[in-house]
Amino acid sequence: MVTRADRYEFARLNQQLFNAGDDEAIDHLEATWAEQLTALGFRMDMLESVLDKKHQLPNPSDHEATKAFLTGIDDDQALGNAIFSMYRQITYWGFDEHLSDPDNRFWFATALTQLAALTRPLGAIQKVVIKSSEGRFWAPTPDSLMSQTLTLKAEGRVNLASYFFSGYRRRQTATVSASKLNGMLDQLADFASTVRPPEIVCDAGFWKMTVTGEDGVQHAQGSMIEAELLSEQLRDVLPFPYLMLFDNAPNQLQRLVIAYAPDDDTAEKMVIDRHSQSLSLTTRHGATRTRLGLTSPAVGHLLTGIDSPLDQPKPDEASQTAPNLTVTARYRQGDPIIVKGTLSLDTPIPGWANLAAKLQTFLGEFAPQMLDARLMSRKTPVKGDLLYAQVVFHHGGSPYSYFADPQYAVGDRVVVPRNHSETYGTIVAMAWFAPNQAPYPPAQTKRILRLADPLEEAEDR
């Protein structure tokens, strides 16, 4: 990852080299500079970044014009591209020409001085301006929001200008705690200082940001498919309810709760929460309760991928099945959307199959243990059924079957008999089985002895 600081250090060190006039050291750059410039995110563009069709590069022998031209460039990316282009022109196409030639030395010394000035530390951040623009292929209505300009000032003043397709412009102003805002300004400055390769996403819109510090200005831009977490942090701090920011998702799905209760003794509940970046699955059957969880930034990406709410199932007057599946979606704005139906064909929830497939794909990658059928779909036990636990020992390997009591839960560390002794293991699954369908012959199955004592286990190691 390349940052503003990396470019500043490069400019500072090489500026000193050209100003010192060490011809041998300068000419040595002819073999090494291309790799350094590429690593800093600069590209050789034949000076396109700094020239247009109406202008030409000043003659290097005209030092006054050269200095005016180079110091007039206020974009570090464009200037870095120009340095790369000039370097290539001299070392690849120049006839008997070297970087250490007096006019070339002056050109690069001036350019590197300006690059150092453009990339020097910003100092205390005073203001950040973020402009977000819609870019999707759609037919806008008069009230469609097309762009926003958000201005954040260190003293706590924030302004939002929203522009609509009809030509209407709405301005909003608010005051935010300076301590909260200053922390966000520093995060935005860090984000802006990270050099990212140009990426064009035709239907995602784009953002541009200008960060102004006491000692400099930083420009950055990108497509509105990134910085989701930073966008959410800004939305939590600012009082404006509708912000496009860097991801153009002002009304994102924040929390999804899926509850399934096929009978009085069985229930499953999955909670996916963007704020805590967590996903949890709780299952209950009688006195047996299991809870598995995952915390990862990937949870936010999962919710982003669930981009449309489920529809209410059409009522079926002939159906005798009561709803046993409830999906609750909470968005940043508005009331929760609650959809009820069944997993049967009586009153299916439209779109459920697509949502379930996304969840299954996600769990398969990030939490495969939650896909264990014995956790996801326990059958209702009948008289004579046996409760089995699958136990994995501390050194891994395949799980072993043991009888369990309902007070045990998946994830418990337990003591079990093994080879005429006792050992420690972890319960990874529990399920009820009829004796003739048991995973291990009941007559040969041993029972879990007790929960493990962490202190005793540590002493036994």
C-alpha positions in Angstrom: 0.0 0.0 0.0 1.5 3.3 -1.1 0.8 6.4 1.0 1.3 10.2 0.7 4.2 9.8 3.1 6.0 7.3 0.8 5.8 9.8 -2.1 7.1 12.6 0.2 10.1 10.6 1.3 10.9 9.7 -2.3 10.7 13.3 -3.4 12.7 14.6 -0.4 15.6 12.2 -0.9 15.9 12.5 -4.6 15.5 16.3 -4.5 18.6 16.4 -2.3 20.4 14.2 -4.7 19.7 16.4 -7.7 20.5 19.6 -5.8 23.8 18.2 -4.6 24.9 17.8 -8.2 26.6 14.4 -7.8 26.5 13.3 -11.5 27.6 9.7 -10.9 24.8 9.2 -8.3 22.2 10.9 -10.5 23.1 8.8 -13.5 22.9 5.6 -11.4 19.1 6.4 -11.1 18.8 5.6 -14.8 18.8 1.8 -14.0 16.6 2.0 -10.8 14.1 4.8 -11.0 11.5 3.0 -13.2 10.9 0.4 -10.5 10.6 3.0 -7.8 8.3 5.2 -9.7 6.0 2.3 -10.6 5.9 1.1 -7.0 4.8 4.6 -6.0 1.8 4.4 -8.3 3.1 6.7 -11.0 2.8 5.8 -14.7 4.6 6.9 -17.8 1.8 8.7 -19.8 3.8 10.7 -22.3 3.0 13.9 -20.2 -0.7 13.6 -20.8 -1.5 14.4 -17.2 0.1 17.8 -17.4 -0.3 18.8 -21.0 -3.3 19.4 -23.3 -3.4 19.7 -27.1 -2.9 23.5 -27.0 0.3 23.5 -24.9 3.8 22.1 -25.1 6.4 21.4 -22.5 8.8 24.4 -22.1 12.3 23.9 -23.4 14.4 22.6 -20.5 17.0 25.2 -21.3 14.5 27.9 -20.4 14.7 27.6 -16.6 12.3 30.4 -15.8 9.5 28.9 -18.0 10.3 25.4 -16.7 10.0 26.5 -13.1 6.7 28.3 -13.7 5.3 25.3 -15.5 6.3 22.7 -12.8 5.4 24.8 -9.8 2.0 25.4 -11.4 1.1 21.6 -11.1 -1.0 21.1 -8.0 -1.7 17.3 -8.3 1.0 14.9 -7.0 -0.2 12.1 -9.3 0.0 14.2 -12.4 3.4 15.5 -11.4 4.7 12.0 -10.6 3.5 10.9 -14.0 5.3 13.8 -15.6 8.5 12.9 -13.8 8.2 9.3 -15.0 7.5 10.4 -18.6 10.5 12.8 -18.6 12.7 10.1 -17.2 11.7 7.7 -19.9 12.1 10.3 -22.6 15.7 11.0 -21.5 16.8 7.4 -20.8 15.0 5.6 -23.6 14.7 8.0 -26.5 17.2 10.8 -25.7 20.3 10.7 -28.0 23.5 10.8 -25.8 21.4 12.4 -23.0 21.6 11.8 -19.3 19.7 12.8 -16.1 22.8 14.6 -14.9 22.9 17.0 -17.8 22.6 20.6 -16.3 19.2 21.4 -17.9 17.8 17.9 -17.0 19.2 18.2 -13.5 17.4 21.6 -13.0 14.2 20.1 -14.4 14.1 17.1 -12.0 15.3 19.2 -9.0 12.5 21.6 -9.6 9.9 18.9 -10.2 11.0 16.9 -7.1 10.9 20.1 -5.0 7.3 20.6 -6.1 6.4 17.0 -5.5 7.8 17.2 -2.0 5.7 20.4 -1.4 2.5 18.6 -2.7 3.1 15.5 -0.5 4.5 17.0 2.7 2.7 16.1 5.9 -0.7 17.9 6.0 -0.5 18.9 9.7 -3.7 19.4 11.6 -6.7 18.8 9.4 -8.9 21.9 9.0 -11.4 20.9 6.4 -12.6 17.9 4.3 -14.9 18.1 1.3 -16.5 15.0 -0.2 -18.4 15.2 -3.4 -20.4 12.1 -4.4 -22.1 11.7 -7.7 -24.6 9.2 -9.0 -23.5 7.2 -12.1 -25.8 4.3 -12.5 -27.7 3.5 -15.7 -31.3 4.3 -14.8 -34.1 6.7 -15.7 -34.1 9.5 -13.0 -37.3 11.1 -11.8 -37.4 14.8 -10.9 -36.8 14.0 -7.2 -33.9 11.7 -7.9 -30.8 12.6 -5.9 -27.9 13.1 -8.4 -25.0 14.4 -6.2 -24.0 15.6 -2.8 -21.2 17.8 -1.5 -20.4 17.3 2.2 -18.1 19.8 4.0 -16.6 19.0 7.4 -14.7 21.6 9.4 -12.5 21.0 12.3 -14.4 23.4 14.6 -17.5 21.1 14.3 -19.5 22.8 11.5 -20.8 20.5 8.8 -22.7 21.4 5.6 -24.5 19.2 3.1 -25.6 20.3 -0.3 -27.9 17.9 -2.2 -28.6 18.3 -5.9 -31.7 16.7 -7.5 -32.5 15.9 -11.2 -35.2 18.6 -11.2 -32.6 21.2 -10.5 -33.7 21.7 -6.9 -30.8 22.1 -4.4 -31.2 21.5 -0.7 -28.7 22.8 1.9 -28.4 21.5 5.4 -26.1 22.8 8.2 -25.4 21.3 11.6 -22.9 21.3 14.5 -21.1 18.1 15.6 -18.9 17.6 18.6 -15.4 18.7 17.6 -13.8 15.8 19.3 -15.8 13.3 17.3 -15.4 15.1 14.1 -11.6 15.6 14.5 -11.2 11.8 14.8 -13.2 11.4 11.6 -11.1 14.0 9.8 -7.9 12.2 10.7 -9.4 8.9 9.3 -10.5 10.6 6.2 -7.0 12.1 5.7 -5.5 8.7 6.1 -7.9 7.3 3.6 -7.2 10.1 1.1 -3.5 9.7 1.5 -3.6 6.0 0.4 -2.7 5.8 -3.3 -5.1 3.5 -5.1 -5.0 2.5 -8.8 -7.5 4.2 -11.0 -10.7 2.0 -11.3 -13.6 2.8 -13.5 -17.0 1.3 -12.6 -19.5 2.6 -15.1 -22.6 2.0 -13.0 -21.4 2.8 -9.5 -20.9 6.6 -9.5 -17.8 8.3 -8.2 -16.5 10.3 -5.3 -13.9 13.1 -5.0 -12.4 14.3 -1.8 -10.2 17.2 -0.9 -8.5 17.3 2.5 -7.1 20.6 3.7 -4.5 20.7 6.4 -2.4 23.5 8.0 0.5 22.6 5.7 -1.0 21.2 2.6 -3.9 19.8 0.5 -4.6 16.2 -0.5 -6.9 15.2 -3.4 -8.4 11.7 -3.8 -11.0 10.1 -5.9 -12.6 6.7 -6.6 -15.7 4.7 -7.5 -18.5 4.4 -5.0 -17.9 0.7 -4.3 -15.4 1.1 -1.4 -14.9 2.4 2.1 -18.1 0.9 3.3 -17.0 0.8 7.0 -15.7 4.4 6.8 -19.0 5.5 5.3 -20.9 3.8 8.1 -18.7 5.5 10.7 -19.5 8.9 9.2 -23.2 8.2 9.1 -23.0 7.3 12.8 -21.4 10.7 13.6 -23.3 13.1 11.3 -26.9 14.1 11.9 -27.9 13.9 8.3 -30.2 10.9 7.6 -29.3 10.4 3.9 -25.6 10.4 2.8 -24.1 9.0 -0.4 -20.5 9.2 0.7 -18.1 6.6 -0.7 -20.5 3.7 -1.2 -23.8 5.3 -2.3 -25.7 3.2 0.2 -27.5 5.7 2.4 -30.2 3.3 3.5 -28.2 0.1 3.9 -29.6 -3.0 5.5 -28.3 -2.8 9.1 -29.6 -5.9 10.8 -31.3 -9.1 9.6 -33.0 -11.6 12.0 -34.2 -14.9 10.8 -36.3 -16.9 13.3 -37.6 -20.5 12.6 -39.9 -22.3 15.1 -41.4 -25.4 13.6 -42.8 -26.6 17.0 -43.0 -25.6 20.6 -39.7 -27.4 21.5 -37.6 -26.4 18.6 -36.3 -22.9 17.5 -33.5 -21.5 15.4 -32.5 -17.9 15.3 -29.9 -16.2 13.1 -28.9 -12.6 13.7 -26.7 -10.7 11.3 -25.7 -7.2 12.5 -23.7 -4.7 10.5 -22.7 -2.4 13.5 -21.1 -5.2 15.5 -20.0 -7.1 12.3 -21.3 -10.2 13.8 -23.4 -13.3 12.8 -24.8 -15.6 15.4 -26.9 -18.8 15.2 -28.8 -19.9 18.3 -30.7 -23.3 18.3 -32.9 -24.7 21.0 -34.5 -28.0 21.4 -36.1 -28.7 24.7 -33.4 -28.1 27.3 -30.6 -28.2 24.8 -29.4 -24.8 23.6 -26.5 -24.1 21.2 -25.0 -20.8 20.1 -22.4 -20.3 17.5 -21.0 -16.9 16.4 -18.7 -15.2 14.0 -17.3 -11.6 14.0 -15.8 -10.4 10.8 -15.9 -7.4 8.4 -17.2 -9.9 5.9 -20.5 -9.8 7.7 -21.0 -6.2 6.5 -20.3 -7.3 2.9 -22.9 -10.1 3.3 -25.6 -7.6 4.3 -24.6 -5.3 1.4 -25.1 -8.3 -1.0 -28.6 -8.7 0.3 -29.8 -5.6 -1.5 -33.6 -6.0 -1.6 -36.2 -6.9 1.0 -38.2 -10.0 0.9 -41.8 -9.8 -0.2 -44.8 -10.9 1.8 -46.2 -14.3 0.7 -49.6 -14.3 -0.9 -52.2 -15.5 1.5 -53.4 -19.0 0.8 -56.8 -19.5 2.4 -56.6 -23.3 1.9 -53.3 -23.6 3.8 -53.4 -25.3 7.2 -49.8 -24.5 8.1 -49.2 -21.6 10.5 -46.3 -19.3 9.7 -43.1 -20.6 11.4 -40.5 -18.6 9.6 -40.1 -14.9 10.4 -37.5 -12.6 8.6 -37.0 -9.1 10.1 -35.0 -6.6 8.1 -34.0 -3.3 9.7 -32.6 -0.5 7.5 -30.9 2.7 8.5 -34.2 4.6 7.9 -37.8 3.7 8.4 -39.6 1.0 10.3 -38.4 -2.6 10.2 -39.7 -4.8 7.4 -41.2 -8.0 8.8 -42.1 -11.0 6.6 -43.7 -14.2 7.8 -44.2 -17.5 6.0 -43.2 -21.1 6.1 -40.5 -23.4 4.6 -43.2 -25.5 3.0 -45.0 -24.8 -0.3 -48.1 -23.7 1.6 -47.1 -20.1 2.2 -43.5 -19.7 1.0 -41.7 -16.4 1.3 -40.9 -15.0 -2.2 -37.2 -14.6 -2.6 -36.3 -16.9 0.3 -34.5 -19.4 -1.8 -32.1 -16.7 -3.1 -31.5 -15.3 0.4 -30.9 -18.8 1.8 -28.4 -19.6 -1.0 -26.4 -16.4 -0.2 -26.4 -17.4 3.5 -25.2 -20.9 2.7 -22.4 -19.7 0.4 -21.3 -17.2 3.1 -21.3 -19.8 5.9 -19.6 -22.3 3.7 -16.6 -19.9 3.4 -16.5 -18.2 6.8 -18.4 -20.5 9.3 -18.7 -24.0 7.9 -19.5 -25.4 11.3 -22.9 -23.6 11.2 -23.9 -25.7 8.1 -23.7 -28.9 10.1 -27.1 -30.5 9.5 -27.2 -31.7 13.0 -27.1 -28.0 14.1 -29.4 -26.6 11.5 -32.2 -29.1 11.4 -32.5 -31.2 14.5 -35.5 -33.5 14.5 -38.0 -33.6 17.2 -37.0 -36.5 19.6 -39.5 -39.2 20.4 -39.5 -41.6 23.3 -36.4 -43.9 23.1 -34.3 -41.5 21.1 -30.7 -41.0 22.3 -28.8 -37.7 22.5 -25.3 -38.1 20.9 -22.5 -35.6 21.0 -19.6 -35.5 18.5 -16.4 -34.8 20.4 -13.1 -33.7 18.8 -9.9 -34.1 20.8 -7.4 -31.3 21.3 -5.0 -32.7 18.6 -7.8 -32.7 15.9 -8.9 -35.5 13.8 -12.3 -37.1 13.2 -15.0 -36.6 15.9 -15.9 -39.4 18.3 -19.5 -40.2 19.4 -20.5 -40.1 23.1 -23.8 -40.1 24.9 -24.6 -36.6 26.2 -27.1 -35.0 28.6 -29.2 -32.0 27.5 -27.3 -29.6 29.8 -24.2 -29.9 27.5 -23.9 -27.5 24.5 -21.9 -27.3 21.3 -18.6 -25.7 22.1 -18.3 -27.1 25.6 -14.9 -28.5 26.7 -15.6 -31.9 28.3 -13.8 -34.8 29.9 -14.5 -38.2 28.2 -13.3 -41.8 28.7 -10.8 -43.0 26.1 -8.6 -46.1 26.0 -9.0 -46.9 29.8 -8.2 -43.3 30.7 -9.7 -39.8 30.5 -9.0 -37.1 28.0 -10.2 -33.6 27.0 -12.3 -32.8 24.0 -14.7 -30.2 22.5 -18.3 -30.9 21.5 -18.7 -29.9 17.9 -22.3 -31.2 17.3 -25.2 -32.7 19.2 -28.3 -34.4 17.8 -31.0 -36.9 18.8 -31.0 -40.3 17.1 -33.3 -43.4 17.1 -31.2 -46.4 18.4 -31.2 -48.0 15.0 -29.9 -44.8 13.3 -27.3 -43.9 15.9 -23.8 -42.8 14.6 -22.2 -45.5 16.8 -23.7 -48.7 18.3 -25.4 -47.7 21.5 -24.1 -50.8 23.4 -20.5 -49.6 22.7 -21.0 -45.9 23.3 -19.6 -44.3 26.4 -21.0 -41.2 28.1 -19.4 -37.8 28.6 -18.1 -37.7 32.2 -18.2 -34.0 33.0 -17.4 -30.5 31.9 -13.7 -29.7 31.8 -12.1 -27.6 34.5 -9.8 -25.1 32.7 -7.3 -25.0 35.6 -7.1 -28.8 35.8 -6.7 -29.0 32.0 -3.9 -26.5 32.0 -2.1 -28.4 34.8 -2.4 -31.7 32.9 -0.7 -30.3 29.8 
